[in-house]
Amino acid sequence: MSSPRFSIIPAWIVTDGRLKGSDLKVLCLLGTYTNKEGWCRRSQVKMAEQLQCGRSTVQDSLNRLAEIGVVEKQRVSSADGRDSAHWYRVVLDRAVASNAFAAWDGEDEEEFGPIEGEKTGTPPAGIPAPPAGPRPAPPAGPEPAPINDSNLTPLVERGERDAALGGEEEENPKALERRFRRWWATWPTYAVDTETTARRAWLDLTAEQRRACEERTADYLATVKASGRKFSKAAATYLSERAWERLGEKDVHHSGQAPEPYTAYSRAGRGLLLAELLRPMRHLQLNKVEENIIEASPEKSGMIWRDKREKQGWPEAVKLIETTVQRRRFHVPQRIVELSKDFDKVKVGSDVWEAWQRLHFRRFWPWLPAPDGLEWMQFPRITAHGESDADLDDAVERAMEEFAGRLNEGRGDDDAA
């Protein structure tokens, strides 16, 4: 049997910022082998062979795609109770509420409904001309045909055009629905959220509020991520509270200056690194090679799990460390910059520096190495302590808890779903 010619995947996932590494390749491979009901049964080993990568890479991508909500997994067990190749379903469409179709019908009726009026002469505005006669159309010129698609118009230009039209676009139900669905695809909880309630809240906004929401949502989500808190606000809550209005104006728009970039050796950079490490560790699973090693040498279990947690448990923190080691810089949210201003300088190789290293070891956190020639590093300020290692360990634990508390201050209202 010949190989499939097409892969069927949902278009919205292509530009989703949560995709990483080989996620899209794994999704396209599943979409290549789906049956007419949208399901595909595929071995992770076989997928890894086709994509020329490790099985663990495929497994990580499948887990992430399931978390995003674009893939559904159905576990299959063999007769002896062991796992077999799973069924996977590519979620092609989210459920469309019935009132969405009602919003579309009005405009579609103009296009597909019966045409009234004179059958000869110039048709009234808004009514298509009668079919062309039997004469062939003139040859097309070399220039490409124009594309009239409002989805391709930048957001700022759409806003200017809408204002010039006196708000006609805002009153168009189909245009409002298209804009809602573009925004809805960017919301972190859309896969488990109530779309009908969110749509109602969207329609309750004024035209100006909807534009502000579209422009500021990315800033709001970046601020939430930088604060270190787990996102849980429902879309309808965000819209009805107009949470984006609580953000300060963008520094770039008002000062004309880009925020200062940092490395993890600075106070602000260390603050962002610790904020990422204070997030919950991602769910990890052993790959087949690791399972075989532990089965053959059980005493290596602790070493393998530690290595896996340090390298994969907090991927954003690992990325910050790699960026710093490569002598590149990154931007830090202003709130983290402010929270880390009182960090202390700690001499590399000192007792306090080693105490911070032990804290990272106890928590399975990746450690930022000190390059040759670097004399000081920045850490949260510790209070008075005794001379023993145990005293120092208690002091850095208290300092870490104090920083975590300040990081989490004021987030209770925002976490309400």
RADA-V501108 format. One record per run of one state. SS is the DSSP state (hx for helix, st for strand, lp for the rest). FROM is the first residue (numbers start at 0). TO is the last residue. If there is no record, write none. Layout:
# RADA-V501108
[[SS,FROM,TO] [SS,FROM,TO]]
This chain:
# RADA-V501108
[[lp,0,9] [hx,10,14] [lp,15,21] [hx,22,31] [lp,32,37] [st,38,40] [lp,41,42] [hx,43,50] [lp,51,53] [hx,54,67] [lp,68,69] [st,70,76] [lp,77,81] [st,82,89] [lp,90,96] [hx,97,111] [lp,112,148] [hx,149,151] [lp,152,153] [hx,154,163] [lp,164,167] [hx,168,170] [lp,171,171] [hx,172,183] [lp,184,193] [hx,194,203] [lp,204,205] [hx,206,226] [lp,227,233] [hx,234,240] [lp,241,241] [hx,242,245] [lp,246,249] [hx,250,254] [lp,255,259] [st,260,261] [lp,262,265] [hx,266,276] [lp,277,286] [hx,287,295] [lp,296,296] [hx,297,311] [lp,312,313] [hx,314,324] [lp,325,328] [st,329,330] [lp,331,332] [hx,333,338] [lp,339,342] [st,343,346] [lp,347,349] [hx,350,361] [lp,362,374] [st,375,378] [lp,379,387] [hx,388,407] [lp,408,416]]
